[in-house]
Every structure is written in structure tokens, then in C-alpha cells.
Amino acid sequence: MKKTTKEKINRSFLQRVGDKKGLLTIGIIGIIIIIILIVQFFQNSETEDKAEQAYSVHIVREEDPILFDGKVQAAKVQEEYYDASKGVIAELLVENGQEVEAGTGLFTYTNEENQQLLDEQNHQYSRLEERYAELETELANAKNAVNKANANIKENSRQINLSSENSEAEIVIEPETEEVQTKLMEAEADKVEAEAAIESQDMSLNELEDQMEDITYEIEKLRKGVTTTIQSDFEGVVELNKADPISLQSSEQPVVRLMSHDLKIESSVSEFDYNKLSVDSSVDIYLMNSDRELKGKITKIDSLPMQAAAEGPTSSRYPFSVLPEEAIQYGFSVQIGYSEGVMYLPKNTVIEEENTKFVYVNKEGIAEKREITVSEESNFYIIESGLEVDEEVLLDPDAALTDGDEVMVMYD
């Protein structure tokens, strides 16, 4: 009996020890499981925090074009108004809508006052012509008188020389010799008189020639002023004021307007956008009366502002011209779209690290950290490289965000 009791006591003790070890093992395993669960809980919490962080995005796009209102006009316009100094309008030489070449007559003036002056100058010129003819006759007669006097002088001198050779030593003046000497003196006097007449007539003829030259100049000038034809300066289309010549003389409208086939679009830019435009820049042209769109380029930007109306805006506006690539009807209203070709980036998308700028780009729910090159302008950055159109950039990225993290995005 005693032996049996001892064995039972021993087994109970060993069993109790085994039970304690088992409980300890179970406790250790339980602690390990708890630790694993805690770690997983925090890892999952961190992942959930990151996954649950939702970001707004900025979609990279080129800025909308600046729009300007414009009007289609002829590149060159010739407007001819009535000019009373040229006379009265005598005749219109073209029709409305007619296409003409450069140098085509458009209309003519007739100046009655100049016609009267022309008649007077012609009459005076005729009188000078008559006097000139008379002087030419007198000059010819004087030259003939000189020739005759020279002939008489020669003949009388010959006779005197002949008488001198036949005379004897003593001097005898015969009546015939004396008569010949008288004739010689008369011939010499006739020559002097004729030469003086030639000199005077030459002077008179020279004076008449000068007067006739002056009158000829006046006649030519008056002749041009009697009938004046206004011509086209370039090739184009004629627009007439639909009135008769008499009423045109009292109209404030041009008698004829000539418009070139070459077109331009006139518009204006404010002082705030003035420096954005440049000559030869490409623009888009939108026709207001249709869905038609075409290209063009800026050909001129004025450096002086337009004169502002009293009730108009206080900011200055500067005219500029656009050349369309295709034909448009005169007078059509258009809008001119000018794109700066730049992409802007809000400053709250950019992270700066050691003088290098980065952004986070949304790639199908994954944050991609990317280096960019930008230039600063006011409250924005201008993108120079690193981003493309339509890419989504996270706004206000969290400091804990890293490359490759999952992100949720919100779209406005």
C-alpha cells in the first residue's frame, strides 16, 4: 500500500511539471503570435494611411491662346477724294467691282480756269512766233546788206588800186577816182549799219527764244492741269461711291476706293500682352460666321498706342496686323488666337532638394518622383523640361511620400 501511494505521488509531480512546460510553451507561442499581429497591424495601418491619402492633381497643358478681335481688310487701300484744285470731275473711267491693273485710269478732272489760262498762253506764244519770224526776216536782210556792202567795198577798193597804178608821178585827183572813194565810204557805212542790225536782231531773237521757252513750260503745265487723270497705284478691285460726278464733288466719301487682292487682318493688343507678341509669330484665325479655322502670321506691331476714346479703357492698346494664309472676304469679323507655347506649373507641386526640383507624377495610381527643369515667373513655374502635356502632377505632396507609393487622386 505504501509503495502504491508513493508511485502515485511521483506521477502527479511529473505530470504537474509537464503541464507547466506545456503552459509555458503555449504562452511563448501566444506572445509571438501577438507580436506578429501587432507588427502586421502597424504595417497595415501605415500602408492604409498611405493608400488612403488622396491628392488633387494639376494636369499639364499648354495655356489657352490669347484671343483678339479682328477685321479683314485689304492690305493696301487707295482712296481718292475730290480735289477742287484740279477742277471738276469730268468722267468716271471704271465701274464698281471692276478689277484693274496698276496704272489704270480711274476718273478725270477738267479745270476750266486752267483752260482759259492755257488759251491766253497759246495766244501770247503765237504773237511771239510772229515777231520771231519778222526778226528772222530782218536778220536775213541785214546779213544780205553786209554781203552787198562787202562786195561794194571790194569792187571800189579794186578800182582805186587800179587808178593808183596808172597814175603818173604828179598827184592828180580825177573825178572818177573821187566818186569811187565816196562809194567805198558809203559801202563801209552800210556794212557797219548792217552789222549793228544783225547784233541787235540776234539779241532780240535770243530774248524771244527765252520768252517762248518760258511760255512753252507754262503751256505744258497748264495742259496737264486742264485734264487730270487719276490712276490706280496697284492691282486691285474698285469700289465706287454710287453717285454721279456732280454729287461726288460735294460728298465726304472718296470718289474711288481701290482695294488690293492681298489681305490683312487689323487688331489691337493691350499693354499687358504687348510683349508677348512678336513679328512673324504664327496665329490661328477663327471666322466668326462659320467653323472655319486657318493659319496666319503677325506682320506688323505698332510701337505707338492707339488714341483712346474718352469713354474707353484707360490701358493703352497697340494696333497689329496679321497676314492670313488663305483668302477671306473683305470685312469679315474674325478672332485671332495667339498661343505662347508655354506650360505653367503651380509652385505647390514642386519639391526642392539640394537645388534640384522634383515633382510626383501620377502613373495609374503610383507616384513617380521626377526631376524637372523650370523657370520662375510670378506665382508659377514655366516648364522647360521633364513633363509632357496631359501628365498629372500631385498637388501638395506629403513629406512621407516616396517614389513608387500607391496614391489616390481626386479630379475637380
C-alpha positions in Angstrom: 0.0 0.0 0.0 2.8 2.4 0.9 4.5 1.6 -2.4 1.4 2.3 -4.4 0.9 5.7 -2.7 4.5 6.8 -3.4 4.2 5.9 -7.1 1.0 7.9 -7.4 2.7 10.9 -5.7 5.6 10.7 -8.1 3.4 10.6 -11.2 1.4 13.5 -10.1 4.5 15.6 -9.6 5.9 14.8 -13.1 2.6 15.4 -14.6 2.4 18.7 -13.0 5.9 19.6 -14.3 4.9 18.6 -17.8 1.8 20.7 -17.6 3.8 23.7 -16.6 6.2 23.3 -19.5 3.2 23.0 -21.8 1.6 26.1 -20.5 4.9 28.0 -20.8 5.3 26.9 -24.4 1.8 27.9 -25.2 2.4 31.2 -23.5 5.5 31.9 -25.6 3.7 30.9 -28.8 0.9 33.2 -27.9 3.2 36.1 -27.2 4.9 35.6 -30.6 1.6 35.5 -32.3 0.5 38.7 -30.6 3.8 40.4 -31.6 3.3 39.3 -35.2 -0.2 40.6 -35.1 0.9 43.9 -33.7 3.6 44.3 -36.4 1.2 43.4 -39.1 -1.3 45.8 -37.6 1.1 48.8 -37.7 2.4 47.8 -41.2 -1.2 47.6 -42.5 -2.0 50.8 -40.7 0.9 52.6 -42.4 0.0 51.1 -45.8 -3.6 52.1 -45.3 -2.6 55.6 -44.3 -0.6 55.9 -47.5 -3.2 54.3 -49.7 -5.9 56.4 -48.2 -4.1 59.7 -48.7 -5.9 61.4 -51.7 -4.2 64.1 -53.8 -5.5 66.7 -56.1 -3.6 66.9 -59.4 -2.6 69.6 -61.8 -2.9 68.4 -65.4 -0.1 69.7 -67.6 -1.4 71.6 -70.6 -0.4 74.5 -72.8 -2.1 77.7 -71.8 -5.2 78.7 -73.7 -4.4 81.1 -76.5 -4.9 84.8 -76.1 -7.8 85.9 -78.2 -8.1 89.2 -80.2 -11.0 90.5 -82.2 -10.1 91.5 -85.8 -11.5 92.6 -89.1 -10.4 91.5 -92.6 -9.2 94.4 -94.7 -7.2 94.9 -97.9 -3.5 95.1 -97.3 -3.3 98.2 -99.5 -6.1 100.7 -100.0 -6.1 103.7 -102.3 -8.7 106.3 -101.6 -9.2 109.2 -104.0 -11.2 112.1 -102.7 -12.5 115.1 -104.7 -9.8 117.8 -105.1 -11.3 121.1 -106.2 -7.8 122.4 -107.1 -7.8 120.0 -110.0 -11.1 121.2 -111.4 -14.4 119.4 -111.8 -14.9 115.7 -112.2 -15.4 115.1 -115.9 -15.7 111.3 -116.2 -15.6 108.1 -114.3 -13.4 105.6 -116.2 -14.2 102.4 -114.1 -17.2 100.6 -112.7 -18.0 99.3 -109.2 -16.3 95.9 -108.6 -14.1 96.2 -111.6 -10.6 94.6 -111.3 -7.9 96.9 -112.6 -4.1 96.7 -113.2 -1.7 99.2 -111.8 -1.7 102.5 -113.9 -5.4 102.1 -115.0 -7.2 105.5 -115.3 -9.9 105.8 -112.6 -11.5 109.2 -113.3 -10.7 112.5 -114.9 -10.8 116.2 -113.9 -11.4 119.2 -116.2 -10.1 122.6 -115.0 -11.9 125.4 -116.8 -9.7 128.1 -115.2 -6.6 126.4 -116.4 -8.2 126.1 -119.9 -8.7 129.8 -120.0 -5.1 130.5 -118.9 -3.9 127.9 -121.5 -5.8 129.8 -124.3 -4.1 133.0 -123.2 -0.7 131.5 -123.2 -1.2 130.0 -126.6 -2.3 133.3 -128.0 0.8 135.0 -126.5 3.0 132.3 -127.9 1.5 132.8 -131.3 2.3 136.6 -131.2 5.9 135.8 -130.1 6.2 133.4 -133.0 5.1 136.1 -135.4 7.6 138.6 -134.0 10.3 135.9 -134.2 9.6 135.3 -137.8 9.8 139.1 -138.5 13.1 139.3 -136.7 14.4 136.3 -138.7 13.5 138.2 -141.9 15.2 141.4 -140.7 18.2 139.4 -139.7 18.4 137.8 -143.2 18.1 141.2 -144.8 20.8 142.6 -142.6 23.1 139.7 -143.5 22.4 140.3 -147.2 23.2 144.0 -146.7 26.6 143.1 -145.1 27.4 140.8 -148.1 26.4 143.5 -150.5 28.5 146.1 -148.7 31.5 143.8 -148.6 31.1 143.3 -152.4 30.9 147.0 -153.0 33.9 147.6 -150.7 35.9 145.0 -152.6 35.0 146.4 -156.0 35.6 150.1 -155.1 38.9 149.2 -153.5 39.9 147.4 -156.6 39.1 150.4 -158.8 41.0 152.7 -156.5 44.1 150.5 -156.6 43.9 150.2 -160.4 43.7 154.0 -160.7 46.7 154.4 -158.4 48.8 152.1 -160.5 48.1 154.0 -163.8 48.6 157.5 -162.3 51.7 159.5 -163.1 54.2 160.9 -160.7 52.3 164.1 -160.1 49.2 163.7 -158.0 46.0 164.2 -160.0 42.6 163.5 -158.4 40.3 162.7 -161.2 36.6 163.0 -160.7 36.0 159.2 -161.3 38.5 158.3 -158.5 36.8 160.7 -156.2 33.5 159.1 -156.9 34.8 155.6 -156.3 36.2 156.7 -152.9 32.8 158.1 -152.0 31.1 154.8 -152.9 33.7 153.0 -150.9 32.9 155.0 -147.8 29.2 154.5 -148.3 29.7 150.8 -148.6 31.7 150.7 -145.4 29.0 152.7 -143.6 26.3 150.3 -144.9 28.3 147.4 -143.6 28.7 148.9 -140.2 24.9 149.7 -140.1 24.0 146.1 -141.2 26.3 144.5 -138.7 24.8 146.6 -135.9 21.4 145.5 -137.1 22.5 141.8 -137.0 23.8 142.2 -133.5 20.5 143.8 -132.3 18.4 141.3 -134.1 20.4 138.4 -132.6 19.8 139.8 -129.1 16.1 140.2 -129.8 15.9 136.7 -131.1 17.6 135.3 -128.0 15.2 137.2 -125.8 12.2 135.9 -127.8 13.6 132.4 -127.5 13.8 132.7 -123.7 10.2 134.1 -123.5 8.9 131.3 -125.8 10.7 128.7 -123.7 9.0 130.0 -120.5 5.6 130.2 -122.2 6.1 126.6 -123.5 6.8 125.4 -120.0 3.6 127.2 -118.7 1.6 125.8 -121.6 2.7 122.2 -120.8 1.9 122.7 -117.1 -1.5 124.2 -117.9 -2.2 121.5 -120.4 -1.6 118.8 -117.7 -3.8 120.8 -115.4 -6.7 121.1 -117.8 -7.4 117.4 -117.9 -6.1 115.4 -115.0 -6.4 111.6 -114.9 -6.2 109.8 -111.6 -4.6 106.4 -112.0 -4.5 103.2 -109.9 -1.4 102.7 -107.9 -1.6 98.9 -107.8 -3.7 95.9 -109.0 -7.0 95.5 -107.1 -10.8 95.8 -107.0 -12.6 99.1 -107.5 -15.2 100.3 -105.1 -17.2 103.4 -106.3 -19.3 105.8 -104.4 -22.6 105.3 -106.2 -23.2 108.9 -107.2 -22.9 110.9 -110.3 -19.8 113.1 -110.9 -21.6 116.3 -109.8 -22.8 115.0 -106.5 -19.4 113.4 -105.9 -17.9 116.9 -105.7 -20.0 117.7 -102.5 -19.6 114.2 -100.9 -17.3 113.5 -98.0 -16.9 109.9 -99.3 -14.0 109.0 -101.6 -14.8 109.2 -105.3 -13.0 105.9 -105.8 -11.6 103.3 -103.3 -9.2 100.7 -104.7 -8.5 97.6 -102.6 -5.6 95.2 -103.2 -6.1 91.5 -103.6 -3.6 91.0 -100.7 -5.4 90.9 -97.4 -4.6 91.7 -93.8 -6.4 91.5 -90.5 -6.3 94.5 -88.2 -6.5 94.1 -84.5 -5.0 95.5 -81.3 -3.3 94.2 -78.2 -3.3 95.6 -74.7 -0.2 96.9 -72.9 -0.3 93.8 -70.7 0.1 91.4 -73.6 2.1 93.6 -75.8 5.5 92.0 -75.0 4.1 88.5 -75.7 3.6 89.2 -79.4 6.3 89.3 -82.0 6.5 89.8 -85.7 6.4 86.5 -87.8 4.7 84.7 -84.9 2.1 82.1 -86.0 -1.5 82.6 -85.0 -4.8 80.8 -85.5 -7.6 82.7 -87.2 -11.3 81.8 -86.4 -14.1 83.1 -88.6 -17.0 84.3 -86.6 -19.6 83.4 -89.2 -18.6 79.8 -89.6 -16.5 77.0 -88.1 -13.6 77.7 -90.5 -10.2 78.0 -89.0 -7.0 78.9 -90.8 -3.4 79.9 -90.1 -1.7 83.3 -90.3 1.3 85.2 -89.0 1.8 88.6 -87.4 3.4 91.0 -89.9 3.4 94.3 -88.0 3.1 95.6 -84.4 2.9 99.3 -84.0 5.2 100.9 -81.4 2.8 103.8 -80.7 -0.6 103.2 -78.9 -3.9 103.9 -80.5 -5.7 107.1 -79.5 -8.0 106.1 -76.7 -11.7 107.2 -76.8 -12.9 109.4 -73.9 -15.3 106.7 -72.7 -12.9 103.8 -73.5 -10.5 101.8 -71.2 -7.6 103.6 -69.5 -5.0 101.0 -70.6 -3.2 101.5 -73.9 -3.8 99.4 -76.9 -1.4 98.9 -79.8 -2.5 98.0 -83.4 -1.1 95.0 -85.1 -1.6 93.2 -88.4 -1.9 89.6 -89.4 -1.5 88.0 -92.8 -3.8 85.1 -93.4 -2.5 82.1 -95.4 -5.8 81.8 -97.3 -8.3 84.2 -98.9 -11.1 85.7 -96.7 -13.9 88.0 -97.8 -13.3 91.7 -97.2 -14.9 92.9 -94.0 -15.3 89.5 -92.3 -15.0 89.5 -88.5 -12.5 87.1 -87.0 -10.8 86.1 -83.8 -7.1 85.8 -83.7 -5.7 83.2 -81.3 -2.1 83.6 -80.2 -0.5 80.7 -78.2 2.5 81.5 -76.1 3.6 77.8 -76.4 4.4 77.5 -72.6 3.2 75.2 -69.9 2.7 76.5 -66.4 3.2 74.6 -63.1 1.8 75.7 -59.7 4.5 76.2 -57.1 2.8 73.8 -54.6 3.6 70.8 -56.9 7.4 71.3 -56.7 9.8 69.8 -54.1 13.2 71.3 -53.9 16.1 69.1 -52.7 19.7 70.4 -52.9 18.9 73.0 -55.6 17.2 70.3 -57.7 13.5 70.4 -58.3 11.2 67.4 -58.3 7.5 66.6 -58.7 5.4 63.5 -58.2 3.6 62.3 -61.3 0.5 60.1 -61.0 1.1 56.9 -63.1 -2.1 54.9 -62.8 -2.2 55.2 -59.1 1.6 55.0 -58.5 3.6 58.1 -57.5 6.6 58.6 -59.7 9.2 61.0 -58.5 10.7 63.0 -61.4 13.3 65.7 -61.7 12.2 68.8 -63.7 13.7 72.0 -65.1 11.6 75.1 -64.6 11.9 78.9 -64.6 10.1 81.1 -62.1 7.5 83.6 -63.2 5.3 85.4 -60.6 3.4 82.7 -58.7 4.1 79.9 -61.2 6.8 78.0 -62.8 7.3 77.7 -66.5 8.1 74.1 -67.5 11.3 73.8 -69.6 11.8 70.0 -69.4 10.8 66.9 -67.5 7.0 66.9 -68.1 4.7 66.3 -71.1 1.3 67.6 -72.0 -1.6 65.7 -70.1 0.6 64.3 -67.4 -0.9 64.5 -63.9 1.3 66.2 -61.2 0.3 65.8 -57.5 -0.5 69.0 -55.6 0.9 69.4 -52.1 2.8 66.1 -52.0 3.2 64.7 -48.4 6.7 64.7 -46.9 6.4 60.9 -46.3 5.5 60.2 -49.9 8.2 58.2 -51.8 8.8 57.0 -55.3 6.5 54.1 -56.1 3.9 54.6 -53.4 0.3 54.0 -54.2 -1.8 57.1 -54.3 -5.4 58.1 -54.7 -6.2 61.1 -56.8 -9.1 63.5 -56.9 -10.3 65.4 -60.0 -12.0 68.7 -59.8 
